[in-house]
């Protein structure tokens, strides 16, 4: 059967997409790639393949899911299957350093960053870097492991506390702290490689910034501050020169569905610090803004894009069967 194959490792994020695909009558199936096996010599099933593998999979115990997904995508692409967010997209999803290298090639500013492996190396690099500073795992996701330190002594205490986790690849980024002009970051959403809308995200509650509704429940336990207003707000008529640069960056790197996060400093300079190829949307923010006159606007746009791509594959599949 010609259908959309959703590659993922977290079923909790799928209900909005399932609903949107069902509303449009788009046939789909789900591939949960926490574990499994496949015959590399076999022909993959017909249809299109949408990769939603997340860099944060290890935080749900799915430590090797990205590596298994990389093997599956190599198999699919070797057989000429249509893959949305392909192997290159996955490569960038699990490495912020590779993201920064690719973004910089398009004239997009990224924060000053030092890369370190090992606690002793982190301490030495931090001394040379100077405080305040942020540390984050190279492979994180959802803001997991992102910490801000105003002093080097505070960083030393954290590294000695037993709480430090360098992430699954063992690589830590020591990064410039960009002071936001309004205490928020901006997340730009793209579907089909084209800009959809931007969301303002309040960072006063911490850095776990997954916009999915299910993540809001998880974030209630976040101990960093409080906010009197909505955490996610759609920015009407957002425009910035980076939008065109982002679209070119996405096209060059096999990324078609993405959320790109940036922060504006007090001088108005935009610093891009994360690319999420497994993007979610916040229903409350979309409903409040009345995007396209409906809630679930992001997922509806995504479902329509997938349906169009699936339809375009149908003639090819029919011809191959003759």
Buried (B, 14 or more C-beta within 10 A) or exposed (E): EBBBBBBBBBEEBBEBBBBBBEEEEBEBEBBBBBEEEBEEEEEBBBBBBBBBBBBBBBBBEBEBBBBBBBEBBEBBBEEEBBBBBBBBBBBBBBBBBBBBEBBEEBEBBBBEBBBBBEBEBBBEBBEEBEBBBBBBBBBBBBBBBBBBBEEBEBBBEBBEEEEBBBBBBEBBBBBBBBEBEEEBBBBBBBBBBBBBBBBBBBBBBBBBBBBBBBBBEEBEEBEEEEEEEBBBBBBEEBEBEBBEBBBBBBEEBBBBBBBBBBBBBEEEEBBBBBBBBBBBBBBBBBBBBEBBEEBBBBBBBBBBBBBEBBEEBEEEEEEEEE
